[in-house]
Amino acid sequence: MSFAEKRLSVLDPIRIGERFVKRYHVTPFPGPIEAEIEEAAQAFLPGLLPQADGTPPASFAVLHRGGDGAAYLNVYSWYWDNALYYGCAAAAQPALGCPDDDPTHFVKLEAPLVGCVWELPPILHERDAWVRHMLVPERPDLDAYLADSLPEGTTGDRPQTITAG
């Protein structure tokens, strides 16, 4: 099996109700995800968000356009101050129960998946950004967290920072 990293794009955060959502796109091609898929994902996204629990209302979403024609939407929301609540949807992927081959027809997944190898890179960055801006400071800074996104590039080959402790 051959493996290649994919393109990772960063879009501006959006607001859905009282919640802010940082956005990442993953594609196997250099262009953006098709507008109709982005619009369908954004329309479906509110159903993947948790109810407010007192944690600052922040989430991040990874929309992945697969090379197989499918689309995947992974939404991670900060919950219980330091944990991630997860919601996932897919379109045009029969192996995951999608009813057709329409990449704009998202269905919520109940399978206990958390993302594939191309969808996982934002998680580490978002964890570190949440700690840096929300948990360490005496006064949490949601605006700083929302401005702190993983840089665009590829899904892999990112430098790792290891500190002795």
RADAFEN-V149039 format. One record per backbone hydrogen bond with DSSP energy under -1.0 kcal/mol. CO is the residue of the C=O (numbers start at 1). NH is the residue of the N-H. If there is no record, write none. Layout:
co:CO nh:NH
co:CO nh:NH
This chain:
co:6 nh:155
co:7 nh:27
co:8 nh:153
co:9 nh:25
co:14 nh:21
co:16 nh:19
co:19 nh:16
co:20 nh:59
co:21 nh:14
co:22 nh:61
co:23 nh:11
co:24 nh:63
co:25 nh:9
co:26 nh:65
co:27 nh:7
co:34 nh:38
co:35 nh:39
co:36 nh:40
co:37 nh:41
co:38 nh:42
co:39 nh:43
co:40 nh:44
co:41 nh:45
co:44 nh:47
co:45 nh:48
co:46 nh:49
co:56 nh:58
co:57 nh:20
co:58 nh:78
co:59 nh:22
co:60 nh:76
co:61 nh:24
co:62 nh:74
co:63 nh:26
co:64 nh:72
co:66 nh:69
co:70 nh:66
co:71 nh:91
co:72 nh:64
co:73 nh:89
co:74 nh:62
co:75 nh:87
co:76 nh:60
co:77 nh:85
co:79 nh:83
co:80 nh:82
co:83 nh:79
co:85 nh:77
co:87 nh:75
co:88 nh:109
co:89 nh:73
co:90 nh:107
co:91 nh:71
co:93 nh:96
co:93 nh:98
co:94 nh:97
co:102 nh:105
co:104 nh:106
co:107 nh:90
co:111 nh:113
co:116 nh:119
co:116 nh:120
co:120 nh:123
co:121 nh:125
co:122 nh:126
co:123 nh:127
co:124 nh:128
co:125 nh:129
co:126 nh:130
co:127 nh:131
co:128 nh:132
co:129 nh:133
co:130 nh:134
co:130 nh:135
co:131 nh:136
co:133 nh:141
co:141 nh:145
co:142 nh:146
co:143 nh:147
co:145 nh:148
co:153 nh:8
